Amino acid sequence: MTGALILLATLVIATAAGLWWRARAGRVRAGGAAPLPADVAAVLDPDAEVTLVQMSTTFCAPCRQTRVLLADLADRTDGLRHAELDLTNRPGLARELSVLRTPTTIAVDARGTELLRVGGVPRPDALLDALRPHLSHGLDTRPEA
């Protein structure tokens, strides 16, 4: 009987943790105020109003999906660019940026200010809504080719 109760409690806790993790994945959060490290500043596009900097690792499967999503979004949106940083051999940079999971996407404006960040694969509609105030053209997305 005790074993069954322990098993049931474990299942309930694991289910609750999984639901909590899933709810947080892809959610857009406000950016931080800390200055960006030089490695991040180096990948920013000086001609873009907003650069989406994707933090990835070598064996991260969701990073591939995020790369395709962000590159497509940047190709279709005026003033938006996509860049990627591999954190596989850069644990210090991950720590400095408070990246706890990959992919993590940080939206940075032309001045180098972090606007927002997304942990996990971004939800396209939520990301577009959050970026809208930071792009002078609103979101003039070009149709997919």
C-alpha positions in Angstrom: 0.0 0.0 0.0 2.8 2.4 0.9 4.5 1.7 -2.4 1.4 2.5 -4.4 1.0 5.8 -2.6 4.6 6.7 -3.3 4.2 5.8 -6.9 1.0 7.9 -7.1 2.6 10.9 -5.5 5.6 10.6 -7.8 3.3 10.5 -10.9 1.3 13.6 -9.6 4.5 15.6 -9.0 6.0 14.6 -12.3 2.8 15.5 -14.2 2.6 18.9 -12.4 6.3 19.6 -13.1 5.8 18.7 -16.8 2.7 20.9 -17.2 4.5 23.8 -15.5 7.5 23.3 -17.8 5.3 23.2 -20.9 3.4 26.3 -19.9 6.7 28.3 -19.6 8.2 27.0 -22.8 8.1 29.6 -25.6 6.7 32.3 -23.4 7.9 35.9 -24.0 9.3 37.7 -21.0 10.6 41.2 -20.6 14.3 41.7 -21.2 17.0 42.4 -18.6 18.7 45.7 -18.0 22.3 44.3 -17.7 24.7 45.3 -20.5 25.2 42.7 -23.2 28.5 40.7 -23.3 30.9 41.5 -26.2 30.2 38.1 -27.8 26.5 39.1 -28.2 27.2 42.6 -29.3 29.4 41.2 -32.0 26.6 39.3 -33.7 24.1 42.2 -33.7 23.2 43.6 -37.2 23.9 47.4 -37.0 21.3 48.0 -39.8 18.5 46.1 -38.0 16.0 47.7 -35.6 15.9 44.4 -33.7 18.2 41.4 -33.8 16.9 38.0 -32.5 20.0 36.4 -31.0 19.4 32.6 -30.6 21.4 30.8 -27.9 21.9 27.2 -29.0 24.0 24.1 -28.3 25.3 21.4 -30.6 22.9 18.6 -29.8 19.8 20.7 -29.1 16.9 19.3 -31.3 14.5 22.2 -30.5 17.3 24.6 -31.6 16.9 23.5 -35.2 13.2 24.2 -35.2 13.8 27.6 -33.6 16.5 28.4 -36.2 14.1 27.8 -39.1 11.3 29.7 -37.4 13.4 32.8 -36.5 15.3 32.9 -39.9 12.0 32.7 -41.7 10.4 35.4 -39.5 13.5 37.7 -40.1 13.4 37.1 -43.8 9.8 38.2 -44.0 9.9 41.1 -41.6 11.5 44.5 -42.3 14.0 45.7 -39.7 14.3 42.2 -38.1 17.4 40.0 -38.3 18.4 36.6 -36.8 21.8 35.6 -35.4 22.8 32.5 -33.6 25.4 31.9 -30.8 26.6 28.4 -30.0 27.0 28.0 -26.2 28.3 24.4 -26.3 31.8 25.5 -25.4 30.9 28.8 -23.7 29.4 28.0 -20.3 30.7 31.4 -19.0 28.6 33.2 -21.5 25.6 31.1 -20.7 26.0 31.9 -17.1 26.6 35.7 -17.8 23.3 35.8 -19.8 21.4 33.6 -17.3 20.6 31.1 -20.0 19.2 28.0 -18.3 18.0 26.1 -21.4 18.5 26.1 -25.1 17.2 27.4 -27.2 16.9 30.8 -25.6 16.2 33.8 -27.9 17.0 37.4 -26.9 15.6 40.3 -28.9 18.1 43.2 -28.9 17.5 46.7 -30.3 20.0 48.7 -32.4 21.4 50.3 -29.2 22.2 46.9 -27.7 19.3 46.9 -25.2 17.7 43.6 -24.4 14.0 44.0 -25.2 12.7 40.5 -24.4 13.7 36.9 -24.2 12.1 33.5 -24.9 13.1 30.2 -23.3 12.3 27.3 -25.6 10.8 27.3 -29.1 9.1 30.7 -29.4 5.4 30.9 -30.1 5.3 32.9 -33.3 2.2 34.9 -32.6 3.3 35.9 -29.1 6.8 36.8 -30.4 5.4 39.0 -33.2 3.0 40.8 -30.8 5.9 41.5 -28.4 8.1 42.8 -31.2 5.5 45.0 -32.9 6.2 48.2 -30.7 10.0 47.9 -31.5 9.8 47.9 -35.3 9.1 51.2 -37.0 7.2 49.5 -39.8 5.0 47.7 -37.3 5.2 44.2 -38.7 5.2 44.5 -42.4 5.8 40.8 -43.0 6.5 39.9 -46.6 4.5 36.8 -47.8 6.2 33.5 -47.8 7.9 32.6 -51.1 
